[in-house]
Amino acid sequence: MTQITADGATSVAEAVATLARAAKTASRSLATATRATKDAALHAMADALVAEAPRVVAANAEDLERGRAGGMAESLLDRLELDKERIAGIADALRELAALPDPVGEVVRGSTLPNGLRLRQVRVPMGVVGMIYEARPNVTVDAAGLALKSGNAVLLRGGSAAARSNEAIIAVLGDALAGQGLPRELVQSVDAHGRAGAVELMRARGLVDVLVPRGGADLIQTVVRESLVPVIETGVGNCHVYVDASADVAQAVPIVVNSKTQRTGVCNAAETLLVHRDVAPSFLPAVLATLGEAGVTVHGDDETRAAAPSGLRFEAATEADWATEYLSLDLAVKVVDSLDQALEHIRRFSSGHTEVICATDTRAVRRFTTELDAAALIVNASSRFTDGGQLGLGAEIGISTQKLHARGPMGLAELTTTTWIVEGDGHLRT
């Protein structure tokens, strides 16, 4: 797939390669940049976003209008929408990044060998980080900020749904970087080249150092299958809350409700509730009533139906419900006979993102946290805490559900690699 410019000479592949080479060159400007330089740029970016909020909101309104006209789901519209308050929050996230330690140059480990060679393994930037995502203009800012602080340039494909928003944001950030004496090319987009630009971004091995997809399952799997650039795989969130026989019911009810309703269109929202049979008689009526008041539609088994209060939106659960990431006010609910049955259900249907247990039995907690395989395992707290900002990492570029290099919320350290520095005094290998 190629796109020819007016002079008939430049293909999309050449255009994306040009952008990537410019990003690589720009990233070198950060190689010797001090933390003070990077932090000043982050503050300048935050201030510029707040000052230019009307411009960004106006561009975002065009995307929202186009999305509604095209029948975009409410959960995606929620992700897409920017207002003055959300922009202020995004700007605050940049300021929080500035307050975090600089990962570049951190000594991961070091030693002196018996022969006198001095070794240090230190964190260094990746170089150029590519991102492919959709309908999330906040990610444009998060990616730019995290990349800058960790010494990288970013090359972004934010998708057609947020095209105007991302165009405005990148222009604002570019002005802020230029005002600090840094290259605009530290933050660039291939959106002008459409889907063909995304394809070429995936093919830009050697120019782009790592690629992070963030979005729905289809987008992520397409990037994983098709990319020639190394990929850090983020995942969908079919997240479970298991309420054990030992659970504190008064504590567990708000945990379930918060996990489901605090914000529905996000990957760390709960999608399935599993309830131990022994606690079901006291727990189910209370939690179902509260979920009903919050407007949740419950997709439940027969025992859940029997405990459902009148007026609750209820549908009989099918096998498909257990595997569904709703991203809406829908929740699958099942009564299980034992912790073993709960663990087996989660192993079968989990996407490996976040799993929650409500329990006071330390043996149940220990089994849950050692026998399950997920990026985050949470005990007696909402699933919504699987988030870079909530875990003290600052903004995140995504939540990795793979096991190589990075897993869970990907903050600054996850956007670095390491190099070995070996110092000798004329040492020769014999």
C-alpha positions as CSV (number, residue, x, y, z in Angstrom):
1,M,0.0,0.0,0.0
2,T,1.6,3.3,-1.1
3,Q,0.6,6.9,-1.3
4,I,2.1,9.2,-3.9
5,T,2.7,12.8,-3.2
6,A,2.1,15.6,-5.7
7,D,5.5,15.2,-7.3
8,G,4.8,11.4,-7.8
9,A,8.0,10.5,-6.1
10,T,7.5,9.6,-2.5
11,S,5.9,6.4,-1.3
12,V,4.5,5.9,2.2
13,A,7.4,3.6,3.0
14,E,9.8,6.4,2.1
15,A,7.8,8.9,4.1
16,V,7.6,6.8,7.2
17,A,11.3,6.0,6.9
18,T,12.1,9.7,6.7
19,L,10.1,10.3,9.8
20,A,11.8,7.4,11.6
21,R,15.3,8.7,10.7
22,A,14.4,12.1,11.9
23,A,13.2,10.6,15.1
24,K,16.4,8.6,15.5
25,T,18.4,11.8,15.0
26,A,16.3,13.7,17.4
27,S,16.6,11.0,20.1
28,R,20.4,11.5,20.1
29,S,19.8,15.1,21.3
30,L,18.6,13.5,24.6
31,A,21.6,11.2,25.0
32,T,23.5,13.9,26.9
33,A,20.5,15.8,28.1
34,T,20.4,16.3,31.9
35,R,17.4,15.5,34.0
36,A,16.9,19.2,34.5
37,T,16.6,19.7,30.7
38,K,14.1,16.9,30.3
39,D,12.0,18.0,33.3
40,A,11.9,21.6,32.1
41,A,10.6,20.3,28.8
42,L,7.9,18.2,30.5
43,H,6.7,21.3,32.5
44,A,6.7,23.4,29.3
45,M,4.6,20.7,27.5
46,A,2.2,20.6,30.5
47,D,1.8,24.4,30.5
48,A,1.4,24.5,26.7
49,L,-1.5,22.0,26.9
50,V,-3.3,24.0,29.5
51,A,-2.8,27.2,27.6
52,E,-3.9,25.7,24.3
53,A,-6.8,23.7,25.8
54,P,-9.5,25.5,23.8
55,R,-7.6,24.6,20.6
56,V,-7.3,21.0,21.6
57,V,-11.0,20.8,22.8
58,A,-12.2,22.3,19.5
59,A,-10.2,19.7,17.5
60,N,-11.5,17.0,19.7
61,A,-15.1,18.1,19.2
62,E,-14.6,17.4,15.5
63,D,-13.5,13.9,16.2
64,L,-16.4,13.3,18.6
65,E,-18.9,14.6,16.1
66,R,-17.5,12.3,13.4
67,G,-17.5,9.4,15.9
68,R,-21.1,9.9,16.9
69,A,-22.2,10.2,13.3
70,G,-20.4,6.9,12.6
71,G,-22.1,5.1,15.4
72,M,-19.0,4.8,17.7
73,A,-19.7,3.0,20.9
74,E,-20.2,5.1,24.1
75,S,-17.2,3.5,25.8
76,L,-15.0,4.5,22.9
77,L,-16.5,8.0,22.8
78,D,-15.6,8.3,26.5
79,R,-12.0,7.3,25.8
80,L,-11.9,9.8,22.9
81,E,-13.4,12.8,24.7
82,L,-11.2,15.6,26.0
83,D,-12.4,18.6,28.0
84,K,-10.7,21.3,30.0
85,E,-10.6,19.1,33.1
86,R,-9.2,16.1,31.3
87,I,-6.6,18.1,29.7
88,A,-5.6,19.6,33.0
89,G,-5.3,16.0,34.4
90,I,-3.1,15.0,31.4
91,A,-0.9,18.0,32.0
92,D,-0.6,17.1,35.7
93,A,0.5,13.6,34.7
94,L,3.4,15.3,32.8
95,R,4.3,17.3,35.9
96,E,4.3,14.1,37.9
97,L,6.7,12.5,35.5
98,A,9.0,15.4,36.0
99,A,9.1,14.7,39.7
100,L,10.1,11.0,39.2
101,P,13.7,9.9,39.1
102,D,15.4,9.7,35.7
103,P,15.9,6.1,34.8
104,V,18.7,6.8,32.3
105,G,22.1,6.0,33.7
106,E,20.7,4.0,36.6
107,V,23.1,1.2,37.5
108,V,21.1,-2.1,37.6
109,R,24.1,-4.1,38.9
110,G,27.8,-3.8,39.0
111,S,30.9,-5.7,40.2
112,T,34.6,-6.0,39.9
113,L,35.8,-9.3,38.6
114,P,38.8,-11.2,40.1
115,N,40.9,-10.1,37.1
116,G,40.2,-6.4,37.9
117,L,37.6,-5.7,35.1
118,R,35.0,-3.3,36.4
119,L,31.4,-4.0,35.2
120,R,28.3,-1.9,35.2
121,Q,24.9,-2.7,33.7
122,V,23.2,0.6,33.2
123,R,19.8,1.8,31.8
124,V,19.9,3.4,28.4
125,P,17.1,4.7,26.1
126,M,15.5,2.4,23.6
127,G,15.9,5.1,20.9
128,V,12.7,5.3,18.8
129,V,9.5,4.0,20.3
130,G,6.6,3.4,17.9
131,M,3.0,3.3,19.2
132,I,-0.2,2.1,17.4
133,Y,-3.4,2.9,19.3
134,E,-6.9,4.1,18.7
135,A,-9.4,6.7,20.0
136,R,-7.1,7.6,22.9
137,P,-5.7,11.1,22.5
138,N,-4.5,11.1,26.1
139,V,-2.1,8.4,25.1
140,T,-0.4,10.8,22.7
141,V,0.6,13.0,25.6
142,D,1.5,10.0,27.9
143,A,3.7,8.5,25.2
144,A,5.4,11.8,24.5
145,G,6.1,12.5,28.2
146,L,7.3,9.0,29.0
147,A,9.5,8.9,25.9
148,L,11.1,12.3,26.7
149,K,11.8,11.4,30.3
150,S,13.3,8.1,29.3
151,G,15.4,9.6,26.5
152,N,13.4,8.3,23.6
153,A,11.7,9.8,20.5
154,V,8.2,8.6,19.7
155,L,6.6,7.8,16.3
156,L,2.8,7.6,16.8
157,R,-0.2,6.1,14.9
158,G,-3.2,7.3,16.8
159,G,-5.8,6.3,14.3
160,S,-8.5,8.1,12.3
161,A,-11.0,8.4,15.2
162,A,-8.7,10.8,17.0
163,A,-7.0,12.4,14.0
164,R,-7.8,16.0,14.6
165,S,-7.2,15.7,18.4
166,N,-3.8,14.1,17.9
167,E,-2.8,16.6,15.2
168,A,-3.5,19.5,17.6
169,I,-1.8,17.9,20.6
170,I,1.4,17.1,18.6
171,A,1.5,20.6,17.3
172,V,1.2,22.0,20.8
173,L,3.9,19.6,22.2
174,G,6.2,20.4,19.3
175,D,6.0,24.1,20.0
176,A,6.8,23.5,23.6
177,L,9.8,21.3,22.8
178,A,11.1,23.9,20.3
179,G,10.7,26.5,23.0
180,Q,13.1,24.5,25.2
181,G,15.6,24.1,22.4
182,L,14.7,20.5,21.7
183,P,13.8,19.0,18.3
184,R,10.1,18.8,17.3
185,E,10.9,15.5,15.8
186,L,11.0,13.9,19.3
187,V,7.2,13.6,18.9
188,Q,5.9,12.7,15.4
189,S,2.9,11.0,13.8
190,V,2.3,8.8,10.8
191,D,-1.4,9.4,10.8
192,A,-1.3,11.5,7.7
193,H,-0.5,8.3,5.8
194,G,-3.5,6.4,7.1
195,R,-3.4,2.6,7.5
196,A,-0.6,2.4,5.0
197,G,1.5,4.4,7.5
198,A,0.7,1.9,10.3
199,V,1.8,-0.9,8.0
200,E,5.1,0.8,7.2
201,L,5.6,1.6,10.9
202,M,5.4,-2.1,11.6
203,R,7.9,-2.8,8.9
204,A,10.5,-0.1,10.0
205,R,12.8,-2.6,11.6
206,G,16.2,-0.9,12.2
207,L,14.7,2.5,12.3
208,V,12.1,1.9,15.0
209,D,13.5,0.1,18.0
210,V,10.3,-1.2,19.7
211,L,6.6,-1.0,18.9
212,V,3.8,-0.9,21.5
213,P,0.2,-1.6,20.3
214,R,-2.6,-0.4,22.6
215,G,-6.3,-1.0,21.9
216,G,-8.7,-3.8,21.1
217,A,-7.8,-7.4,20.7
218,D,-7.9,-7.2,16.9
219,L,-5.5,-4.3,16.7
220,I,-3.0,-5.9,19.2
221,Q,-3.0,-9.3,17.5
222,T,-2.6,-7.7,14.1
223,V,0.5,-5.9,15.2
224,V,1.9,-9.0,17.0
225,R,1.4,-11.1,13.8
226,E,2.5,-8.5,11.2
227,S,5.2,-6.4,12.8
228,L,8.9,-6.8,11.9
229,V,9.7,-4.4,14.7
230,P,10.1,-6.0,18.1
231,V,6.7,-5.7,19.9
232,I,5.8,-5.3,23.6
233,E,2.4,-6.8,23.7
234,T,-0.3,-5.1,25.7
235,G,-3.5,-7.0,26.3
236,V,-7.3,-6.7,26.6
237,G,-8.7,-6.9,30.1
238,N,-11.0,-9.7,30.9
239,C,-10.5,-9.1,34.6
240,H,-12.2,-11.1,37.4
241,V,-13.1,-10.4,41.0
242,Y,-13.4,-13.5,43.1
243,V,-15.2,-13.2,46.5
244,D,-14.0,-16.0,48.7
245,A,-16.0,-17.7,51.5
246,S,-13.8,-15.8,53.9
247,A,-14.5,-12.4,52.4
248,D,-15.6,-9.4,54.5
249,V,-18.9,-8.8,52.8
250,A,-19.1,-5.1,53.8
251,Q,-15.7,-4.5,52.2
252,A,-16.2,-6.7,49.2
253,V,-19.4,-5.0,47.9
254,P,-17.8,-1.6,47.2
255,I,-14.7,-3.3,45.8
256,V,-16.8,-5.1,43.2
257,V,-18.8,-2.0,42.4
258,N,-15.8,0.2,42.1
259,S,-14.0,-2.4,39.9
260,K,-16.9,-2.4,37.5
261,T,-18.3,1.1,37.5
262,Q,-15.6,3.6,38.4
263,R,-14.9,3.8,34.7
264,T,-16.2,1.1,32.4
265,G,-14.3,1.7,29.1
266,V,-10.9,0.7,30.4
267,C,-8.9,-2.5,30.4
268,N,-8.7,-2.8,34.2
269,A,-12.4,-2.7,34.8
270,A,-13.9,-5.9,36.1
271,E,-15.9,-8.0,33.6
272,T,-16.7,-11.1,35.7
273,L,-17.6,-11.7,39.3
274,L,-17.1,-15.1,40.9
275,V,-18.8,-15.7,44.2
276,H,-18.1,-18.7,46.6
277,R,-21.3,-20.6,47.3
278,D,-20.8,-20.3,51.1
279,V,-20.9,-16.5,51.0
280,A,-23.4,-16.1,48.2
281,P,-26.6,-15.9,50.4
282,S,-25.3,-12.8,52.3
283,F,-23.2,-11.3,49.5
284,L,-25.2,-11.6,46.3
285,P,-28.4,-9.7,47.4
286,A,-26.2,-6.8,48.6
287,V,-23.9,-6.5,45.6
288,L,-26.6,-7.1,43.0
289,A,-28.8,-4.3,44.5
290,T,-25.9,-1.9,44.5
291,L,-24.9,-2.9,41.0
292,G,-28.5,-2.4,39.9
293,E,-28.6,1.1,41.4
294,A,-25.4,1.9,39.3
295,G,-27.2,0.8,36.1
296,V,-25.3,-2.4,35.6
297,T,-26.8,-5.2,33.5
298,V,-25.9,-8.6,35.1
299,H,-25.3,-11.6,32.9
300,G,-25.7,-14.3,35.5
301,D,-26.2,-18.0,36.2
302,D,-29.3,-19.5,37.7
303,E,-28.2,-19.0,41.3
304,T,-27.5,-15.3,40.6
305,R,-30.9,-14.9,39.0
306,A,-32.5,-16.4,42.2
307,A,-30.8,-13.7,44.3
308,A,-31.5,-10.8,41.9
309,P,-33.7,-8.0,43.3
310,S,-36.7,-6.9,41.3
311,G,-35.8,-4.2,38.7
312,L,-32.3,-5.5,38.1
313,R,-31.3,-5.6,34.5
314,F,-30.6,-9.3,34.1
315,E,-29.7,-11.7,31.3
316,A,-29.0,-15.4,31.5
317,A,-25.2,-15.9,31.1
318,T,-23.9,-17.8,28.1
319,E,-20.5,-19.3,27.6
320,A,-19.6,-16.3,25.5
321,D,-20.2,-14.0,28.5
322,W,-17.3,-15.5,30.5
323,A,-14.9,-14.6,27.7
324,T,-16.2,-11.1,27.0
325,E,-14.5,-7.8,27.7
326,Y,-17.7,-5.6,27.9
327,L,-16.2,-2.2,28.4
328,S,-19.7,-1.1,29.4
329,L,-22.1,-1.4,32.3
330,D,-22.3,-5.1,32.0
331,L,-21.0,-7.8,34.4
332,A,-20.9,-11.6,34.2
333,V,-21.7,-13.2,37.5
334,K,-21.2,-16.9,38.5
335,V,-21.5,-18.8,41.8
336,V,-18.6,-21.3,42.3
337,D,-18.4,-24.2,44.7
338,S,-14.8,-23.7,45.8
339,L,-11.6,-21.7,45.4
340,D,-10.4,-24.5,43.0
341,Q,-13.3,-23.9,40.7
342,A,-12.7,-20.2,40.8
343,L,-9.1,-20.6,39.9
344,E,-9.9,-23.0,37.1
345,H,-12.5,-20.6,35.7
346,I,-10.0,-17.7,35.8
347,R,-7.2,-19.7,34.1
348,R,-9.6,-20.6,31.3
349,F,-11.0,-17.2,30.6
350,S,-8.5,-14.6,31.9
351,S,-6.6,-12.4,29.5
352,G,-3.7,-12.2,32.0
353,H,-4.3,-8.6,32.9
354,T,-5.7,-8.2,36.5
355,E,-7.3,-10.6,38.9
356,V,-8.8,-9.6,42.3
357,I,-9.5,-11.7,45.4
358,C,-11.6,-10.5,48.3
359,A,-10.7,-12.8,51.3
360,T,-9.5,-12.8,54.9
361,D,-8.2,-16.4,54.7
362,T,-4.4,-16.1,54.2
363,R,-4.2,-19.5,52.7
364,A,-6.8,-18.6,50.1
365,V,-4.9,-15.4,49.3
366,R,-1.6,-17.2,49.1
367,R,-3.0,-19.8,46.6
368,F,-4.7,-17.1,44.5
369,T,-1.5,-15.0,44.3
370,T,0.8,-18.0,43.6
371,E,-1.3,-20.2,41.4
372,L,-2.7,-17.6,38.9
373,D,-0.7,-16.1,36.1
374,A,-1.5,-12.4,35.5
375,A,0.3,-9.1,35.1
376,A,-1.4,-7.9,38.4
377,L,-2.9,-9.9,41.3
378,I,-4.8,-7.7,43.8
379,V,-5.9,-8.6,47.3
380,N,-8.9,-6.8,48.9
381,A,-8.7,-3.7,46.6
382,S,-10.3,-2.6,43.3
383,S,-9.0,-3.8,39.9
384,R,-8.8,-0.2,38.9
385,F,-5.5,0.2,40.7
386,T,-3.6,-1.6,37.8
387,D,-2.5,1.8,36.5
388,G,0.8,3.4,36.2
389,G,-0.3,6.6,38.0
390,Q,-2.1,4.7,40.8
391,L,1.0,2.6,41.4
392,G,3.4,5.6,41.6
393,L,4.9,5.1,38.2
394,G,3.5,8.3,36.7
395,A,1.8,8.0,33.3
396,E,2.0,4.7,31.6
397,I,2.4,3.8,27.9
398,G,0.3,0.7,28.3
399,I,-0.2,-2.4,30.5
400,S,1.9,-5.3,29.2
401,T,0.4,-8.8,29.5
402,Q,3.4,-10.5,27.9
403,K,6.4,-11.9,29.9
404,L,9.5,-10.6,28.1
405,H,11.2,-7.4,29.3
406,A,8.1,-5.7,30.7
407,R,4.9,-6.8,32.4
408,G,2.1,-4.8,34.0
409,P,2.0,-1.0,33.8
410,M,4.9,0.2,31.6
411,G,6.4,3.3,33.0
412,L,9.8,4.9,32.6
413,A,12.0,2.0,33.4
414,E,10.1,-0.2,30.9
415,L,11.0,2.2,28.1
416,T,14.7,1.6,28.6
417,T,17.0,-1.2,27.8
418,T,20.5,-1.8,29.3
419,T,24.1,-1.7,28.2
420,W,27.2,-3.2,29.8
421,I,30.0,-0.9,30.5
422,V,33.3,-2.8,30.9
423,E,36.4,-0.9,32.2
424,G,39.8,-2.4,32.2
425,D,43.5,-1.4,32.4
426,G,44.9,-3.0,29.3
427,H,43.2,-6.3,30.0
428,L,43.7,-9.0,27.4
429,R,41.8,-12.3,27.2
430,T,43.9,-15.4,27.3
